[in-house]
Each structure stands twice: as C-alpha cells, then as structure tokens.
Amino acid sequence: MAIELTDSNFEELVLKSDKPVLVDFWAEWCGPCRMVAPIVSEISTEYEGKAIVGKLDVDSNPEVATKFGIRNIPTILFFKDGEVADKQVGAVPKSVLASKIDSLL
C-alpha cells in the first residue's frame, strides 16, 4: 500500500529516505490520476522493502507541490538520496514506472 505523504511528513519520508522513492502527485477530481492509482498501488506491493511508494494530494498539500513545480497531474517524481532523479507526467503503463524505479535500485 502506498503511503500517504503530506507537507509535514514529506521531508522525513522522502528526502531523508535511504531507498529510492516514487511520489505520485494527484488530486481527487483528476481522471488520469484515478487511472494511475491502481498501477501505483501494484508497484508499492511489488517493490516493498526495495523502494518507498507514496501519494501526495496536491489540493491538501500545496507546499510540497509548489516546491517541486507540479503544474500538471498526475506527475510522478522519482527521488534518490533526497534529490529528484526522474519525472513522469501523465498516465503511463506500469512498465514505464517500473523501469524508472529499477534504474534507481
């Protein structure tokens, strides 16, 4: 299960993580976000113990979304060692996200 990320826990769970982190920036009203949600959920199960997978609701957590310049959702950022290592905007197949995580492991 993907972890719920917020403005208050983002630094601790993402930026200070010793594992690669996938962050799904989404909103309740976003259709493509709902298409990506089950894929993100599957990835969180498959990569458990190897990578962190989290979801951040941009409406409830504008601080982090603004900091990383999130203008379109879904946007998925991939972090390694506290830095953005890769980015994916829009709904894509699971294989695209999995290969991006694999390259960070």
C-alpha positions in Angstrom: 0.0 0.0 0.0 1.3 3.4 -0.9 2.0 5.7 2.0 0.1 9.0 2.3 2.5 11.9 2.0 1.8 15.4 3.4 3.5 18.7 3.6 4.6 17.8 7.2 6.0 14.3 6.6 7.5 14.7 3.1 11.0 15.6 4.2 11.2 12.7 6.7 9.7 10.0 4.4 11.0 11.1 1.0 14.0 13.4 1.3 15.7 11.5 4.1 14.9 8.0 2.7 17.8 5.7 2.1 15.8 3.9 -0.6 14.5 5.2 -3.9 11.1 6.9 -3.6 8.2 7.2 -6.1 5.9 10.1 -5.3 2.5 10.2 -7.1 1.2 13.8 -7.1 -2.6 13.5 -7.6 -6.0 15.0 -6.8 -9.4 13.5 -6.1 -11.0 15.3 -9.1 -8.3 14.2 -11.6 -9.5 11.4 -14.0 -6.0 10.3 -15.2 -4.9 10.2 -11.6 -7.6 7.6 -11.0 -6.2 5.6 -13.9 -2.7 5.6 -12.4 -3.8 4.8 -8.8 -4.1 1.0 -9.2 -0.7 0.9 -11.0 1.0 2.9 -8.2 -0.7 0.5 -5.7 0.7 -2.6 -7.5 4.2 -1.1 -7.7 4.1 -0.3 -3.9 3.4 -4.0 -3.2 5.9 -5.3 -5.7 8.8 -3.0 -4.6 8.1 -3.4 -0.8 11.3 -3.4 1.0 13.3 -2.1 -2.0 11.6 1.3 -2.7 9.2 3.6 -1.0 6.0 4.5 -2.8 3.9 7.4 -1.7 0.9 9.5 -2.8 0.6 13.3 -2.2 -2.8 15.0 -2.7 -1.9 18.4 -4.2 -5.1 20.0 -3.0 -4.4 19.2 0.6 -0.6 19.7 0.4 0.1 22.7 -1.8 3.5 23.4 -0.1 5.3 20.4 -1.5 3.6 20.5 -4.9 4.7 24.2 -5.2 8.2 23.5 -4.1 8.6 20.9 -6.9 6.8 22.9 -9.5 3.9 20.5 -10.0 1.6 22.1 -12.6 0.0 19.0 -14.2 -1.2 15.9 -12.5 -0.7 13.1 -12.3 3.0 13.8 -12.0 5.3 11.1 -10.6 8.6 12.2 -9.2 11.4 9.6 -8.5 13.8 10.5 -5.7 17.2 9.1 -4.9 19.3 10.4 -2.0 16.9 13.3 -1.4 17.1 14.6 -5.0 14.7 14.3 -7.9 16.2 11.6 -10.2 13.4 11.2 -12.7 10.0 12.5 -13.6 6.9 11.2 -15.4 3.9 13.4 -16.3 0.6 11.9 -17.3 -0.8 8.4 -17.2 1.6 5.7 -18.5 1.8 1.9 -18.4 3.1 0.2 -15.3 6.3 -1.0 -17.2 7.4 2.7 -17.7 7.2 3.4 -13.9 8.8 0.0 -13.0 11.8 0.6 -15.3 12.3 4.1 -13.8 12.4 2.6 -10.3 14.6 -0.3 -11.5 17.2 2.2 -12.8 17.4 3.7 -9.3 17.9 0.5 -7.4 
